[in-house]
Structure formats: structure tokens, C-alpha cells
Amino acid sequence: MLETTTDPTLKAGLDEFYKIAIDANSVARAIAFAIEQPSDVAINEIIIRPTVQVG
């Protein structure tokens, strides 16, 4: 998105968003964790939150 956005205000907002966004590998690891659970374990919801706090 950063490469195709031409609006400077939107681009600045995206830059700030990506500073606190969760890395794709971290999301993938969380999903893999859920998938790898035994069949007698049900994971109904995954909430993935960044640990970086916006101040």
C-alpha cells in the first residue's frame, strides 16, 4: 500500500500504522499454534494484539 498511495496525509498515516503493525511472521506463528493443537482442543477465537503502545 505504501508504494501505491499518493496522498501525503494518507501515506504519513500508513507510515505510523506500520510502525506498530504486527509482523506477518508473528501472525503466522499464532495461526500455526492454533492449528497444531490436538483434536480434543478447540480454539474458537484468536486475538492478536501488538505489544507496542501508541502514546
mmJSON file of the N, C-alpha and C atoms, coordinates in Angstrom:
{"data_MODEL":{"atom_site":{
"group_PDB":["ATOM","ATOM","ATOM","ATOM","ATOM","ATOM","ATOM","ATOM","ATOM","ATOM","ATOM","ATOM","ATOM","ATOM","ATOM","ATOM","ATOM","ATOM","ATOM","ATOM","ATOM","ATOM","ATOM","ATOM","ATOM","ATOM","ATOM","ATOM","ATOM","ATOM","ATOM","ATOM","ATOM","ATOM","ATOM","ATOM","ATOM","ATOM","ATOM","ATOM","ATOM","ATOM","ATOM","ATOM","ATOM","ATOM","ATOM","ATOM","ATOM","ATOM","ATOM","ATOM","ATOM","ATOM","ATOM","ATOM","ATOM","ATOM","ATOM","ATOM","ATOM","ATOM","ATOM","ATOM","ATOM","ATOM","ATOM","ATOM","ATOM","ATOM","ATOM","ATOM","ATOM","ATOM","ATOM","ATOM","ATOM","ATOM","ATOM","ATOM","ATOM","ATOM","ATOM","ATOM","ATOM","ATOM","ATOM","ATOM","ATOM","ATOM","ATOM","ATOM","ATOM","ATOM","ATOM","ATOM","ATOM","ATOM","ATOM","ATOM","ATOM","ATOM","ATOM","ATOM","ATOM","ATOM","ATOM","ATOM","ATOM","ATOM","ATOM","ATOM","ATOM","ATOM","ATOM","ATOM","ATOM","ATOM","ATOM","ATOM","ATOM","ATOM","ATOM","ATOM","ATOM","ATOM","ATOM","ATOM","ATOM","ATOM","ATOM","ATOM","ATOM","ATOM","ATOM","ATOM","ATOM","ATOM","ATOM","ATOM","ATOM","ATOM","ATOM","ATOM","ATOM","ATOM","ATOM","ATOM","ATOM","ATOM","ATOM","ATOM","ATOM","ATOM","ATOM","ATOM","ATOM","ATOM","ATOM","ATOM","ATOM","ATOM","ATOM","ATOM","ATOM"],
"id":[1,2,3,4,5,6,7,8,9,10,11,12,13,14,15,16,17,18,19,20,21,22,23,24,25,26,27,28,29,30,31,32,33,34,35,36,37,38,39,40,41,42,43,44,45,46,47,48,49,50,51,52,53,54,55,56,57,58,59,60,61,62,63,64,65,66,67,68,69,70,71,72,73,74,75,76,77,78,79,80,81,82,83,84,85,86,87,88,89,90,91,92,93,94,95,96,97,98,99,100,101,102,103,104,105,106,107,108,109,110,111,112,113,114,115,116,117,118,119,120,121,122,123,124,125,126,127,128,129,130,131,132,133,134,135,136,137,138,139,140,141,142,143,144,145,146,147,148,149,150,151,152,153,154,155,156,157,158,159,160,161,162,163,164,165],
"type_symbol":["N","C","C","N","C","C","N","C","C","N","C","C","N","C","C","N","C","C","N","C","C","N","C","C","N","C","C","N","C","C","N","C","C","N","C","C","N","C","C","N","C","C","N","C","C","N","C","C","N","C","C","N","C","C","N","C","C","N","C","C","N","C","C","N","C","C","N","C","C","N","C","C","N","C","C","N","C","C","N","C","C","N","C","C","N","C","C","N","C","C","N","C","C","N","C","C","N","C","C","N","C","C","N","C","C","N","C","C","N","C","C","N","C","C","N","C","C","N","C","C","N","C","C","N","C","C","N","C","C","N","C","C","N","C","C","N","C","C","N","C","C","N","C","C","N","C","C","N","C","C","N","C","C","N","C","C","N","C","C","N","C","C","N","C","C"],
"label_atom_id":["N","CA","C","N","CA","C","N","CA","C","N","CA","C","N","CA","C","N","CA","C","N","CA","C","N","CA","C","N","CA","C","N","CA","C","N","CA","C","N","CA","C","N","CA","C","N","CA","C","N","CA","C","N","CA","C","N","CA","C","N","CA","C","N","CA","C","N","CA","C","N","CA","C","N","CA","C","N","CA","C","N","CA","C","N","CA","C","N","CA","C","N","CA","C","N","CA","C","N","CA","C","N","CA","C","N","CA","C","N","CA","C","N","CA","C","N","CA","C","N","CA","C","N","CA","C","N","CA","C","N","CA","C","N","CA","C","N","CA","C","N","CA","C","N","CA","C","N","CA","C","N","CA","C","N","CA","C","N","CA","C","N","CA","C","N","CA","C","N","CA","C","N","CA","C","N","CA","C","N","CA","C","N","CA","C","N","CA","C","N","CA","C"],
"label_alt_id":[null,null,null,null,null,null,null,null,null,null,null,null,null,null,null,null,null,null,null,null,null,null,null,null,null,null,null,null,null,null,null,null,null,null,null,null,null,null,null,null,null,null,null,null,null,null,null,null,null,null,null,null,null,null,null,null,null,null,null,null,null,null,null,null,null,null,null,null,null,null,null,null,null,null,null,null,null,null,null,null,null,null,null,null,null,null,null,null,null,null,null,null,null,null,null,null,null,null,null,null,null,null,null,null,null,null,null,null,null,null,null,null,null,null,null,null,null,null,null,null,null,null,null,null,null,null,null,null,null,null,null,null,null,null,null,null,null,null,null,null,null,null,null,null,null,null,null,null,null,null,null,null,null,null,null,null,null,null,null,null,null,null,null,null,null],
"label_comp_id":["MET","MET","MET","LEU","LEU","LEU","GLU","GLU","GLU","THR","THR","THR","THR","THR","THR","THR","THR","THR","ASP","ASP","ASP","PRO","PRO","PRO","THR","THR","THR","LEU","LEU","LEU","LYS","LYS","LYS","ALA","ALA","ALA","GLY","GLY","GLY","LEU","LEU","LEU","ASP","ASP","ASP","GLU","GLU","GLU","PHE","PHE","PHE","TYR","TYR","TYR","LYS","LYS","LYS","ILE","ILE","ILE","ALA","ALA","ALA","ILE","ILE","ILE","ASP","ASP","ASP","ALA","ALA","ALA","ASN","ASN","ASN","SER","SER","SER","VAL","VAL","VAL","ALA","ALA","ALA","ARG","ARG","ARG","ALA","ALA","ALA","ILE","ILE","ILE","ALA","ALA","ALA","PHE","PHE","PHE","ALA","ALA","ALA","ILE","ILE","ILE","GLU","GLU","GLU","GLN","GLN","GLN","PRO","PRO","PRO","SER","SER","SER","ASP","ASP","ASP","VAL","VAL","VAL","ALA","ALA","ALA","ILE","ILE","ILE","ASN","ASN","ASN","GLU","GLU","GLU","ILE","ILE","ILE","ILE","ILE","ILE","ILE","ILE","ILE","ARG","ARG","ARG","PRO","PRO","PRO","THR","THR","THR","VAL","VAL","VAL","GLN","GLN","GLN","VAL","VAL","VAL","GLY","GLY","GLY"],
"label_asym_id":["A","A","A","A","A","A","A","A","A","A","A","A","A","A","A","A","A","A","A","A","A","A","A","A","A","A","A","A","A","A","A","A","A","A","A","A","A","A","A","A","A","A","A","A","A","A","A","A","A","A","A","A","A","A","A","A","A","A","A","A","A","A","A","A","A","A","A","A","A","A","A","A","A","A","A","A","A","A","A","A","A","A","A","A","A","A","A","A","A","A","A","A","A","A","A","A","A","A","A","A","A","A","A","A","A","A","A","A","A","A","A","A","A","A","A","A","A","A","A","A","A","A","A","A","A","A","A","A","A","A","A","A","A","A","A","A","A","A","A","A","A","A","A","A","A","A","A","A","A","A","A","A","A","A","A","A","A","A","A","A","A","A","A","A","A"],
"label_entity_id":["1","1","1","1","1","1","1","1","1","1","1","1","1","1","1","1","1","1","1","1","1","1","1","1","1","1","1","1","1","1","1","1","1","1","1","1","1","1","1","1","1","1","1","1","1","1","1","1","1","1","1","1","1","1","1","1","1","1","1","1","1","1","1","1","1","1","1","1","1","1","1","1","1","1","1","1","1","1","1","1","1","1","1","1","1","1","1","1","1","1","1","1","1","1","1","1","1","1","1","1","1","1","1","1","1","1","1","1","1","1","1","1","1","1","1","1","1","1","1","1","1","1","1","1","1","1","1","1","1","1","1","1","1","1","1","1","1","1","1","1","1","1","1","1","1","1","1","1","1","1","1","1","1","1","1","1","1","1","1","1","1","1","1","1","1"],
"label_seq_id":[1,1,1,2,2,2,3,3,3,4,4,4,5,5,5,6,6,6,7,7,7,8,8,8,9,9,9,10,10,10,11,11,11,12,12,12,13,13,13,14,14,14,15,15,15,16,16,16,17,17,17,18,18,18,19,19,19,20,20,20,21,21,21,22,22,22,23,23,23,24,24,24,25,25,25,26,26,26,27,27,27,28,28,28,29,29,29,30,30,30,31,31,31,32,32,32,33,33,33,34,34,34,35,35,35,36,36,36,37,37,37,38,38,38,39,39,39,40,40,40,41,41,41,42,42,42,43,43,43,44,44,44,45,45,45,46,46,46,47,47,47,48,48,48,49,49,49,50,50,50,51,51,51,52,52,52,53,53,53,54,54,54,55,55,55],
"pdbx_PDB_ins_code":[null,null,null,null,null,null,null,null,null,null,null,null,null,null,null,null,null,null,null,null,null,null,null,null,null,null,null,null,null,null,null,null,null,null,null,null,null,null,null,null,null,null,null,null,null,null,null,null,null,null,null,null,null,null,null,null,null,null,null,null,null,null,null,null,null,null,null,null,null,null,null,null,null,null,null,null,null,null,null,null,null,null,null,null,null,null,null,null,null,null,null,null,null,null,null,null,null,null,null,null,null,null,null,null,null,null,null,null,null,null,null,null,null,null,null,null,null,null,null,null,null,null,null,null,null,null,null,null,null,null,null,null,null,null,null,null,null,null,null,null,null,null,null,null,null,null,null,null,null,null,null,null,null,null,null,null,null,null,null,null,null,null,null,null,null],
"Cartn_x":[0.803,0.0,0.86,1.969,2.824,3.342,3.582,4.122,3.081,1.802,0.765,-0.013,0.166,-0.554,0.132,-0.651,-0.079,-0.457,-1.503,-1.938,-0.933,-0.234,0.797,0.252,-0.978,-1.564,-1.839,-2.415,-2.693,-1.391,-0.409,0.886,1.535,1.451,2.009,1.28,-0.034,-0.811,-0.445,-0.229,0.171,1.552,2.454,3.795,3.7,2.86,2.67,2.036,1.061,0.394,1.389,2.222,3.164,4.242,4.47,5.44,4.962,3.632,3.11,2.416,2.358,1.672,2.417,1.67,2.251,2.884,4.083,4.805,4.038,4.032,3.309,3.782,5.066,5.576,4.988,4.757,4.16,2.717,1.986,0.61,0.611,1.508,1.6,1.923,2.809,3.134,1.93,1.129,-0.067,-1.076,-1.231,-2.144,-1.623,-0.329,0.26,0.067,0.203,-0.03,-1.434,-2.428,-3.817,-4.024,-3.453,-3.628,-2.971,-1.859,-1.093,-1.674,-2.737,-3.311,-3.958,-3.975,-4.591,-6.089,-6.654,-8.055,-9.032,-8.591,-9.505,-9.437,-8.719,-8.625,-9.318,-10.248,-10.953,-10.517,-10.021,-9.688,-10.729,-11.58,-12.68,-12.348,-11.345,-11.051,-9.584,-8.98,-7.607,-7.62,-7.113,-6.963,-5.466,-5.014,-3.6,-3.474,-2.767,-2.615,-1.144,-0.808,0.592,0.945,2.173,2.614,3.093,3.29,3.685,2.476,2.673,1.59,1.701,0.59,0.563,0.418,1.304,1.277,1.019],
"Cartn_y":[-1.182,0.0,1.265,1.195,2.388,2.782,1.804,2.098,2.704,2.439,2.909,4.114,4.483,5.62,6.921,7.845,9.114,10.277,10.121,11.184,11.277,12.42,12.546,12.353,12.81,12.66,11.192,10.503,9.077,8.293,8.644,7.953,8.114,9.307,9.545,8.692,8.607,7.765,6.297,5.85,4.463,4.196,5.149,5.005,4.789,5.574,5.437,4.086,3.67,2.383,1.239,1.261,0.16,0.106,1.21,1.193,0.309,0.207,-0.592,-1.875,-2.068,-3.25,-4.525,-5.588,-6.884,-7.486,-7.988,-8.62,-9.849,-10.062,-11.196,-12.533,-12.652,-13.911,-14.177,-13.139,-13.313,-13.787,-13.237,-13.68,-15.138,-15.478,-16.858,-17.83,-17.447,-18.322,-18.531,-17.482,-17.608,-18.564,-18.449,-19.349,-20.777,-20.944,-22.287,-22.907,-22.109,-22.599,-23.166,-22.446,-22.901,-24.184,-24.251,-25.418,-26.657,-26.482,-27.609,-28.233,-27.68,-28.218,-29.579,-30.442,-31.769,-31.644,-32.712,-32.679,-32.481,-32.759,-32.57,-31.153,-30.268,-28.865,-28.022,-27.186,-26.31,-24.87,-24.251,-22.831,-22.127,-21.37,-20.715,-19.304,-18.707,-17.314,-17.047,-16.261,-15.823,-14.297,-13.679,-12.229,-11.946,-11.262,-10.937,-9.427,-8.994,-7.561,-7.196,-6.023,-5.601,-5.24,-5.469,-5.115,-3.674,-3.032,-1.633,-0.789,0.118,1.001,2.343,2.823,4.138,5.172,6.112,7.074,8.413],
"Cartn_z":[0.0,0.0,0.0,0.694,0.755,-0.625,-1.481,-2.802,-3.739,-3.501,-4.42,-3.904,-2.658,-2.089,-2.494,-3.052,-3.484,-2.572,-1.769,-0.86,0.292,0.457,1.501,2.922,3.178,4.503,4.8,3.828,3.998,4.132,3.326,3.39,4.761,5.333,6.671,7.704,7.575,8.486,8.356,7.122,6.907,7.492,7.341,7.926,9.434,10.09,11.538,11.884,11.091,11.326,11.241,10.203,10.006,11.086,11.783,12.881,14.028,14.215,15.322,14.847,13.531,12.996,13.393,13.504,13.846,12.594,12.743,11.652,11.153,9.853,9.259,9.823,10.119,10.685,12.065,12.833,14.156,14.043,13.09,12.869,12.413,11.519,11.032,12.163,13.074,14.207,15.112,15.325,16.151,15.501,14.194,13.477,13.513,13.304,13.353,14.732,15.788,17.147,17.266,16.759,16.848,16.045,14.875,14.01,14.6,15.302,15.822,17.087,17.622,18.85,18.577,19.599,19.41,19.119,18.577,18.146,19.294,20.528,21.661,22.238,21.556,21.96,20.896,21.328,20.391,20.635,19.604,19.662,18.811,19.462,18.771,18.316,18.919,18.609,18.889,18.035,18.25,18.197,19.229,19.244,19.26,18.258,18.14,18.256,19.282,19.526,19.529,19.028,19.094,20.542,20.903,22.245,22.313,21.169,21.116,21.486,22.393,22.838,22.134,21.64,21.0,22.094,22.14,23.222,22.753],
"occupancy":[1.0,1.0,1.0,1.0,1.0,1.0,1.0,1.0,1.0,1.0,1.0,1.0,1.0,1.0,1.0,1.0,1.0,1.0,1.0,1.0,1.0,1.0,1.0,1.0,1.0,1.0,1.0,1.0,1.0,1.0,1.0,1.0,1.0,1.0,1.0,1.0,1.0,1.0,1.0,1.0,1.0,1.0,1.0,1.0,1.0,1.0,1.0,1.0,1.0,1.0,1.0,1.0,1.0,1.0,1.0,1.0,1.0,1.0,1.0,1.0,1.0,1.0,1.0,1.0,1.0,1.0,1.0,1.0,1.0,1.0,1.0,1.0,1.0,1.0,1.0,1.0,1.0,1.0,1.0,1.0,1.0,1.0,1.0,1.0,1.0,1.0,1.0,1.0,1.0,1.0,1.0,1.0,1.0,1.0,1.0,1.0,1.0,1.0,1.0,1.0,1.0,1.0,1.0,1.0,1.0,1.0,1.0,1.0,1.0,1.0,1.0,1.0,1.0,1.0,1.0,1.0,1.0,1.0,1.0,1.0,1.0,1.0,1.0,1.0,1.0,1.0,1.0,1.0,1.0,1.0,1.0,1.0,1.0,1.0,1.0,1.0,1.0,1.0,1.0,1.0,1.0,1.0,1.0,1.0,1.0,1.0,1.0,1.0,1.0,1.0,1.0,1.0,1.0,1.0,1.0,1.0,1.0,1.0,1.0,1.0,1.0,1.0,1.0,1.0,1.0],
"B_iso_or_equiv":[0.0,0.0,0.0,0.0,0.0,0.0,0.0,0.0,0.0,0.0,0.0,0.0,0.0,0.0,0.0,0.0,0.0,0.0,0.0,0.0,0.0,0.0,0.0,0.0,0.0,0.0,0.0,0.0,0.0,0.0,0.0,0.0,0.0,0.0,0.0,0.0,0.0,0.0,0.0,0.0,0.0,0.0,0.0,0.0,0.0,0.0,0.0,0.0,0.0,0.0,0.0,0.0,0.0,0.0,0.0,0.0,0.0,0.0,0.0,0.0,0.0,0.0,0.0,0.0,0.0,0.0,0.0,0.0,0.0,0.0,0.0,0.0,0.0,0.0,0.0,0.0,0.0,0.0,0.0,0.0,0.0,0.0,0.0,0.0,0.0,0.0,0.0,0.0,0.0,0.0,0.0,0.0,0.0,0.0,0.0,0.0,0.0,0.0,0.0,0.0,0.0,0.0,0.0,0.0,0.0,0.0,0.0,0.0,0.0,0.0,0.0,0.0,0.0,0.0,0.0,0.0,0.0,0.0,0.0,0.0,0.0,0.0,0.0,0.0,0.0,0.0,0.0,0.0,0.0,0.0,0.0,0.0,0.0,0.0,0.0,0.0,0.0,0.0,0.0,0.0,0.0,0.0,0.0,0.0,0.0,0.0,0.0,0.0,0.0,0.0,0.0,0.0,0.0,0.0,0.0,0.0,0.0,0.0,0.0,0.0,0.0,0.0,0.0,0.0,0.0],
"pdbx_formal_charge":[null,null,null,null,null,null,null,null,null,null,null,null,null,null,null,null,null,null,null,null,null,null,null,null,null,null,null,null,null,null,null,null,null,null,null,null,null,null,null,null,null,null,null,null,null,null,null,null,null,null,null,null,null,null,null,null,null,null,null,null,null,null,null,null,null,null,null,null,null,null,null,null,null,null,null,null,null,null,null,null,null,null,null,null,null,null,null,null,null,null,null,null,null,null,null,null,null,null,null,null,null,null,null,null,null,null,null,null,null,null,null,null,null,null,null,null,null,null,null,null,null,null,null,null,null,null,null,null,null,null,null,null,null,null,null,null,null,null,null,null,null,null,null,null,null,null,null,null,null,null,null,null,null,null,null,null,null,null,null,null,null,null,null,null,null],
"auth_seq_id":[1,1,1,2,2,2,3,3,3,4,4,4,5,5,5,6,6,6,7,7,7,8,8,8,9,9,9,10,10,10,11,11,11,12,12,12,13,13,13,14,14,14,15,15,15,16,16,16,17,17,17,18,18,18,19,19,19,20,20,20,21,21,21,22,22,22,23,23,23,24,24,24,25,25,25,26,26,26,27,27,27,28,28,28,29,29,29,30,30,30,31,31,31,32,32,32,33,33,33,34,34,34,35,35,35,36,36,36,37,37,37,38,38,38,39,39,39,40,40,40,41,41,41,42,42,42,43,43,43,44,44,44,45,45,45,46,46,46,47,47,47,48,48,48,49,49,49,50,50,50,51,51,51,52,52,52,53,53,53,54,54,54,55,55,55],
"auth_comp_id":["MET","MET","MET","LEU","LEU","LEU","GLU","GLU","GLU","THR","THR","THR","THR","THR","THR","THR","THR","THR","ASP","ASP","ASP","PRO","PRO","PRO","THR","THR","THR","LEU","LEU","LEU","LYS","LYS","LYS","ALA","ALA","ALA","GLY","GLY","GLY","LEU","LEU","LEU","ASP","ASP","ASP","GLU","GLU","GLU","PHE","PHE","PHE","TYR","TYR","TYR","LYS","LYS","LYS","ILE","ILE","ILE","ALA","ALA","ALA","ILE","ILE","ILE","ASP","ASP","ASP","ALA","ALA","ALA","ASN","ASN","ASN","SER","SER","SER","VAL","VAL","VAL","ALA","ALA","ALA","ARG","ARG","ARG","ALA","ALA","ALA","ILE","ILE","ILE","ALA","ALA","ALA","PHE","PHE","PHE","ALA","ALA","ALA","ILE","ILE","ILE","GLU","GLU","GLU","GLN","GLN","GLN","PRO","PRO","PRO","SER","SER","SER","ASP","ASP","ASP","VAL","VAL","VAL","ALA","ALA","ALA","ILE","ILE","ILE","ASN","ASN","ASN","GLU","GLU","GLU","ILE","ILE","ILE","ILE","ILE","ILE","ILE","ILE","ILE","ARG","ARG","ARG","PRO","PRO","PRO","THR","THR","THR","VAL","VAL","VAL","GLN","GLN","GLN","VAL","VAL","VAL","GLY","GLY","GLY"],
"auth_asym_id":["A","A","A","A","A","A","A","A","A","A","A","A","A","A","A","A","A","A","A","A","A","A","A","A","A","A","A","A","A","A","A","A","A","A","A","A","A","A","A","A","A","A","A","A","A","A","A","A","A","A","A","A","A","A","A","A","A","A","A","A","A","A","A","A","A","A","A","A","A","A","A","A","A","A","A","A","A","A","A","A","A","A","A","A","A","A","A","A","A","A","A","A","A","A","A","A","A","A","A","A","A","A","A","A","A","A","A","A","A","A","A","A","A","A","A","A","A","A","A","A","A","A","A","A","A","A","A","A","A","A","A","A","A","A","A","A","A","A","A","A","A","A","A","A","A","A","A","A","A","A","A","A","A","A","A","A","A","A","A","A","A","A","A","A","A"],
"auth_atom_id":["N","CA","C","N","CA","C","N","CA","C","N","CA","C","N","CA","C","N","CA","C","N","CA","C","N","CA","C","N","CA","C","N","CA","C","N","CA","C","N","CA","C","N","CA","C","N","CA","C","N","CA","C","N","CA","C","N","CA","C","N","CA","C","N","CA","C","N","CA","C","N","CA","C","N","CA","C","N","CA","C","N","CA","C","N","CA","C","N","CA","C","N","CA","C","N","CA","C","N","CA","C","N","CA","C","N","CA","C","N","CA","C","N","CA","C","N","CA","C","N","CA","C","N","CA","C","N","CA","C","N","CA","C","N","CA","C","N","CA","C","N","CA","C","N","CA","C","N","CA","C","N","CA","C","N","CA","C","N","CA","C","N","CA","C","N","CA","C","N","CA","C","N","CA","C","N","CA","C","N","CA","C","N","CA","C","N","CA","C","N","CA","C"],
"pdbx_PDB_model_num":[1,1,1,1,1,1,1,1,1,1,1,1,1,1,1,1,1,1,1,1,1,1,1,1,1,1,1,1,1,1,1,1,1,1,1,1,1,1,1,1,1,1,1,1,1,1,1,1,1,1,1,1,1,1,1,1,1,1,1,1,1,1,1,1,1,1,1,1,1,1,1,1,1,1,1,1,1,1,1,1,1,1,1,1,1,1,1,1,1,1,1,1,1,1,1,1,1,1,1,1,1,1,1,1,1,1,1,1,1,1,1,1,1,1,1,1,1,1,1,1,1,1,1,1,1,1,1,1,1,1,1,1,1,1,1,1,1,1,1,1,1,1,1,1,1,1,1,1,1,1,1,1,1,1,1,1,1,1,1,1,1,1,1,1,1]
}}}
